[in-house]
Amino acid sequence: MRAERFVATLRVSGLGARLADFRERVRYLMVRDIDAERYSEHHAADRLEYRFELERGIPFPVFASASAEFPEVRVEAEWVNQGLGLRGRAVIENGRLSEQSSEPLDTGRLELDVEIGDAGELVLAVACRRRQTEAGEACIGYCASGDRHAWFRWDGALELISMDASLEEALLAELEDIAFEFAGDWLWYDDAPQAETALERRRYAQAGWPVRGANLKAARMAQLRNALPGNRYGNLSPQAASMREAVHAAWLERK
C-alpha cells in the first residue's frame, strides 16, 4: 500500500521588512533538503504562504531552522490528512514547535490509537467504536502489540477478552468487523502466508525493522515516522482517550 498524499499550508507572519530575506532562506534550505516534496508559494505583502502536497511529511525542520534565524517570525501550519482521518495545526516560533494539536475529521469512522517504538516495533494499537448503553457511553474494540492481541469492552472499567473466548454472535460479529477493518488497513501478521506478506517482509528487511507477530504496514510506518511528529497517531475522541489509557495499563500489567 502506498502512503496517501495529504495537504498542508504554512503561513509565515511577523517579518516586516525582512520578509524577502526569510523567503530566500526557506528557498535555500528547501533546495538542499533531499526529502523536500512538491509545494507552491502564494505570498502577500505582509505574509508568506506555502502550500504542500505531501507523502513523507511536513518539512518542519526547514521552517524551524529558518525561524531560529528570524526570532520575530511566527509560522502557522495547518494540514488535512484524509488517509489518517486527521486534521491538525502547529506553530513554530524561534526555531521550536511551540503549539501542536490535532482532531479527527469526522466522528463516523473507526477511532484509533497506534504507537510504534524507535526500532519500528508495534508498541500498542487500539481500534474501537463507541456505543450507547443504558449505563452510558461504552467502547468495544481490538488491541494488539507485537506479540499478542485481544478484544476489549470499556464502560469506565476495562474488560480484556481473549480472542478465543465464547461470545454472543452479535457482539463477536461487531468485534470482528472492527478488527478486520483496522488490520486490513494498518497491520500485517508474521503467521500470514508468505505470498501475501512478501512485499512487507522485503520492506522490513530493507529498513532493518524487527518482524514480530503483528506489524505495522510499511506505508503506515512511514506516515507515523514522517507525516506526524513523534511515533504515535491517534484520532480518539475525548470520551475514548481514557479507554486507551486503561488498555495501556492493562497491557503493561500482563507482560
N, C-alpha and C positions, 0 to 999 in steps of 0.2 A: 504493500500500500504506500503510495506516495503521500508525503505530508501536504495537507491543504494549504493553499496560499491564503493570506489574510491581509487586511489593510490597516494602515496606521497613519496618523497625521501628527507631526511635531511642529509646534508653534513656538517661536523664539521672540521674546519681548524684553524691554528694558535696556536696549542697546544704545539708543540715542544716536549720536554722531558716529559710533563705532560699528554700526550695522554692517557696512561694507567689509570691514575687517573681519568680523565674525563669519560672514558668508564665505569669504575666501579661505578662512581657516578650516571650515567644515569641508569645503570642496577639496582642499589639500589632503585632509585626513581620509575622506571617502575614497579618493583615488588610490590611496595606499592600503586600504582595507580589503584584504583578499576575499572576505566574506560579504562585501557590500552587494546589495541587491538593487533592483530597479526602483528609481524614485524620480519625482518631478518637483520643480520649485515653483511656488506661487506666492511671490512676495508682495508686500505693500510698503508704503513709505515708512511706516514705523514698526514693521513686524516682518519676520521671515517665516515662511511656512513650507514644510517639506511633506510630500505625500508618498508613501511607500506601498508597494505590493511585495509582500514578504512570504518566505517559506521557512527560512532558518531563524529569523528573529529580528527584533528592533535593534538598530545599531546604537544602543545606549552608550557603549564605551566611547564612540566617536564624539557624541554630543557632551558626554561628561568631561572628556579631555578638553574639548573646546571651551566649555563653560568654566573650567578651572582657570583658564587664561583670561576670562572675562567675568569676574565675580559679580558684576551687576546684572548679569543675564538670568532670565527665567525661561526654562524650556519645559513646555507642557506637551505631554504625549497622550494621545487617545488612540485606542485600537479596537477593532472588532474582529474576532476570530470565530467564524461560523463553524469550523470543524470542531473546535473545542467548546462551542456554545458559550462563549465568554466575551464580555466587553470589559475594557479596563482603562485606567488613567494613571499617569505617573508624572512627577515633577522633578526636574534636575536643576539644582542650584549650586553654584560654586564647586562644581566637579563631583557632586554627590546626589544620589537619589534621595530626595527629602520627603516625598509623598508617594504612596502607591495604593491603589485599590482596584478591585475587580468585582464583577457581579454576573450572574447568568443572564443570557439573552432572553430567556423566557422560562416559565415555571412548568411547562408541559413535558420537558424532556427528562431523561434519567438524571438523577443527581449523583455526582461522582466526587471522589477524593482519591488521588493517586500520588504516591510518593516513591521515588527511587533513591537508592544510595549513590555514593560517589563513584563506586565501581560499576554502576549500571544495574545492580540487583533490585528486584521489586521488594520494597520495604513493606508497603501495605497499600492495597487498593480496596476501596469501598464503593459499591454501587447500590443505590436504593431508590425506592419510591415511597412517597408519603401517602398515608391513607387516614381517613377519619374513622374513629371508633366511638362507641358510646362513652368511653372514658376520656376521649380527646384525640389529639393527633398522635399517630404512631408511624414508624418506618419499618419496612421489611426489605431485605436485600441479600447481597452476596458480598463476601470479603475474601481476599486472597493475599498471601505473601509468596515469596519464592518457594516455600516448602510445604504450604498447607492452605486449605480453603474451607469455607463453611457458609451456611446460610445464617441469617440472624433476624430477630424481631426486637424492636425497641419502642417502648412507650413511656420512657422515663427511666425504665430499668431494662437492661440488656439480657437477651437470651441468645447464646450462640447455639446453632443447631447443626449437628453432624450431617454431612451430605448423604449418609445412608439411613438417616432417621425416617421413621414411618410418619408421614404427614397426610392430612386430608387432601384430597385430589385437587381442589380449587386452589389451596394455598401453594401446593407443590407446583402447579402449573404457573402461577404468578411468579414464584421464586425462580423457576427455570427460565421464564421469559426474561427476567432481569439479567440473569447470569449470561444467557446466550446473546442478548443484545450488547451487553458490556464486553464480554470476552471476544465476540466476533469482531469488534472494532479496535480493541485495545490489547488483547493478550494472545500469546501462543504457548503451548504446553510441550514439555520435553517428551511426554509419552505419546504425542500425536504421531501419525505415520511420517516417516522421513520425507516421502514425496511431497507432503503437504507443508512441511516446515523447512524445506531445503534452503529457500531464499533467506529466511530469518536466521537459520543456523550460519549461513555464509556471512551475513552482515554482522552477526555477533562475533564470529571468529575474526573478521577483518578489524572490528573495533576493539577487540580484546575484552569484551564483556563476558561475565560468567553466565553459563546456562544453568538455570535452576528448574524446579518442577514447573513453575509458572513464570513467564517472562513477558515484559512489555514488548510490543511490536516495535521494530527498529524505527519506523517512521514516527510513532508516538514518542519514542525515546528522544528523537531529535527535537520534537516540539517542546518537550519538558526541559531539555537541556538548553535550548536556544531561543525558543519563542517566548518564554516566560522567565522572569528572574527566579533563581532557585530551582530545586529539583522536585517541586510539588505543584500539582494542579488541582484545583477544586472549584466546583460551581455549587457547593452546598448552600441551601437556604440557612438562615439563622436557626430555624427550628431543627434542622438536621445536623448542624455543627456539633451539638452536644452528643449526638449519637456517635459521630466519628470518634470523638474523644473516648467514649465508653468502649467502642470496639478496639481502639488502640491500646487502652489499658488492659483489657481482657487478653489481647494478643500477647502482650509482654508477660502477663502472669502465666500463660500456658506454654512458654518456651521450655 
